[in-house]
Amino acid sequence: MSEEEIDFFSSSSTVMISSFFIEKRNKVIKNDEVSPVLATEAKNFVINTRQVICQFLYVKFLLYDYIISQDFQEAERKRALSEANQVPEPQRHGKDSSFNNKSTTNNSNNSSSSLFNSISSNAISASNLRPLFVPAILREKFASLAERNTDRNIETCGVLCGKMSNNQFTVTVVVLPKQSGTSDSCLTSHEEELFEVLEKHDVITLGWIHTHPSQSAFLSSVDLHTHFSYQSMLPESIAIVYAPRYQQYQSFSITPPGLAVLGECKQTGFHYHAKEPPLEMVSPHVQMDATLGLTTVDLRL
């Protein structure tokens, strides 16, 4: 599906949803006295309509991400052929070091699985992942934003956004959507606000970050399935886990075997996955850069 087809689909769907909403609203206000039943029906309709629009916008955004990813991969293949299969050293931002440095050594929706399976089958291998640069200041800023929840043993999550230039990605914005959490989970809401931020800053999603207030840094089964949707669309997407109690801060990616396993897994909630083959790995393509700035957008306020 091309960008033009997505835009046409978007416009057509928006018109249909809007027309249906107006018709339903007119049906309600034609009554001089709105009965409790009718009022409840109208309220539920508004809620359901918002959810449908949010889901539609999310799918549209994922499709845009997928198109961008495929275009970049095709450009990379052509470049490699033109250079007689000689792969140059990746470009880097000034002074940088490995993201997974010594300071960290203290040790979804299955209805879309057919789409995700077809996309993940095209995921490039770890050795060919394009560099992704993360501002060193992210750890400090996210820890500060999550501090209130961390003190109450509640998880906090955020979305990593950024840009692509010279065949490498850079995280420039971290967005904290409206959310509710527990000691081992975090659920976001009002996703439409996130899309407004992405459009305003002209960025794409590059992954996500969340805390483990009382546990070590790892990806739970729920985390794995959450990140599966990110990485299936953009192979370089990352999941960062910050575990303040153990002073761990780690970036994870799903392994190629993990993508296959998760694509076939139909379970939801916390559940067991075999340890072999490993489903996750420390992201090999991530670099921390102390020279990069970072914009924080806290939609919880």
N, C-alpha and C positions, 0 to 999 in steps of 0.2 A: 504494500500500500504506500503510495507516494504522499508527500506533504500536502499536495493539492487535494488528493482524495480524502485525507484526514480532515482538512479544513472544510470540504464540502459536507462530509459526514457530520462534522461538528455543527455547522450552520443548520443543516436539515434537522438534526436531532434537537437542537436548541429551539427551533421553531415549533416542532411537534410537542415538546415538553411544555413550552410556554402556552401554546394554544390549548392544550389539555388542561393546564392549570387555570387559564382564564375561564374556560367553559365551566370548570368545577366551581370556581369562585362565584361566577354569575348565578349558577344554580343555587348556591347557598344564600346570596344576598337578595334573591327574588322574594324570599320569605320575609314578611314583615316582622315576625317574631321567630328568632332562631331557636329551635328546640335543643335541649342538651345533647340529644343523639346526633343532630346535624352539626352542632358545634364540635363535638368530639370527632366526627367524621372529617370535618374540615381541618382540624388540628392534626390528625393522623396523616391526612393527605399531604399537608405542608411538610411534615417531618419526612415522610417517605419520598417526596419529590426532592428534597434537599439531599437525601442519601443517594438517590439515583443520579443526580447531577454530579455529586462528589465522585461517585464511582466512575461515571463517564469521563470526567475531567482527568481522573487518575489514569484510566486506560489510554486516553488521548496522549497524556504526557509520556507514558511508558512507550507508546508507539513512536513518538518523536525521538526519545532517547535511543530507541532501537535503530531508527533510520540513521541517526548521527553515528552510532556505533558501527553500523554496516558500511557507511560511506568511508569512515576512517580506516576500517579494516581493508576495504578495497583499495584505497589510496596507498596503504602500507604494502599490500601485495604488489601493486604496480611499481612502487618505488624499489622494492627488493629485486624485482625482475630486471629493472633498468640498471641496477648496480651489480648485476651478475651475482646475485645472492650474497653480497657482502653487506653484513648488517653493521651500521656505524654505532659508535658509542652513544648512549642516550644523552640528550641535552639536559643540563641541570641548571638550577637557579643558584648562582653565586656559590657561597659556602653552604654545604649541606652534609648531613651525616645520616647513617642508617636510622630509620624511625624506631626500629626495635633495638635500642641501645641498652647499655648495662643497667640503666635506671629502672628497667622493666623486668629484671630477671628474678624478682622475689616471688618467685612463684608461690502458602498461604491460601493462599486460596487455591485449593486443589481443582476447582472447577476450571481454572485456566491452565491446568497442567499440560494439556496438549500443546498450547502456544508456547509455554515455558520450555517444554521438552525440545521442540523444534528449534528454539533460539539457543538453548544451552548446548545443543549438539554442535553449534558453530563457535562456541567459546574457544578463544585462543589459549594455548598452553601457557603455563606460568612463565616460561623462559621468554615468551614473546609479549608479555604484558607491557603496555606503555607506562612510563613513569607517572606516579601520582605524588605530588608534593603537598605536604601538610604543614601548616604553620606551627612552629614549636609552641607558640603562645596558646594554642587550642587547649592543651591540658589545663593550664592555669585558669583560663577563662571559663571553661566548661565546669571545672571543679567549683568555681565560685558561684556559677548559676545553679548548680545542683546542691550546694551546701545545705540549704534549709531542708530539702528532702533527705539528703544523706544523714543528717543528724537525727531524723525520725525513721531511719531504716526504710526509706521509700526510693524506688528506682526513678531515675530521670533519663529522658531520651531526647535526642536532637537529630536533625537531618543535616548532613554535610553537603554543601553545594559549592559549585565553582565553575571554572571555565577550561576550555581545551585550546591550546595554542602550541604550534610547533610539535605536534604529535605527542604532547604530554598534558597531563591534567594538573590543576592547582586548586586546592580548597581555598575559597575566599570568604565564604559565609557559612555560619552555623545557625540553624533556625530551631528554636524550641517551640513546637506547636502546643496548643492547649492539650492537656493530658491528665490522666489519673493513673496512680501507680500503687503498687504494693511492695513488699520486700523482695519479690522475685518476678515482677511483671510491670509493664508500662503500656497503657492504651491511649492512643492519640484520638483527637476529635477535631471537628471544624477544619477538615483538610483543605477546604476551599481557600482558607486564608494562606496556606502554604503556597498555593499556585500563584496568588497575587504577589507574594514575596519573590518567587522565582522570576516572574515576569518583570517586576520592578528592577531587580538587580541583574537581569539578563544572564541567568546562570542555569545550570542543569544539576540534577542530583548526582552525587558521587559516592553516596553511602550514608551511613548513620553512625551515631555514637550513643552509648548508654552506660549507666553506672550499675555496678554490683555492690551495693552499700555494705553488705556483710559477707560476701563471697569473693572468691578469687576471680581472675580474668579468664573467661572461657566462653564458648557459645553453647547455650543450652539447646535443647531440641526445638524450642519455640524460636530462639534466636536464629538457629540455622534455617528454619523455614522462612522466617522474616527476611533474612539476608538472601535467600535463594531468589526471591523476586527481584531484588536489586541486581545481583550478579548475573542473572540470566539475561537481563537487558543490557547491562554494561559490564563486561568481564573484569574491568579494573575497579569496580565498586568495592568498598571496604566496610567492615564493621569494627568499630573501635570500642573496646570495653575498658572502662576505668573502674578499678577496684581500690578505693581509698584505704580500706582497712589493711590491705596487704601492699599498698603502694605499687600496684601494678597498673600498667597502661599499655595495652597491646592492640595492634591492628590485625584483624583476621580476614582470611578469604576462604571460600569453599574450594576444596580440591576437585579436580576433574571427576574422580570416582564419586565424590560427594554430590556433585550436581546430578549424576545419574541416579543415585540412591534417593535423593530428596525429590527428584522429579517423579519417582514412582511411589513415594510414600503417601498414603492416604490418611494417616493419623493426624489428629489435631491436639492441641494442648501439650502438656509435658508428657513425653513418652520415650521409650528406649530406642537407641540406635546402636548397632554393633560398633565396636571400636576399630575393627579392621574391615575394610581399609579405612584409614583416617578420613573423616568428612571435612575437617578444617585444617588450616595451616596458617602460620604467621605470614602475613602478606609480603611477598618477596619484592614487590615493585614500589613499595612506599618509602619515601624519603622525608625526613623532618628538616625543615628549613627555618632557622632562627631569624632570617631576614624578611620573612613574609608577614604581612599584616592580616588581620581577621576582623570581619564584621559580625557582630552577634545580633540576632533578632529574636526577642523573647515575646512570643505571642500569648504566653500564659497571663500576662499583665492585664 
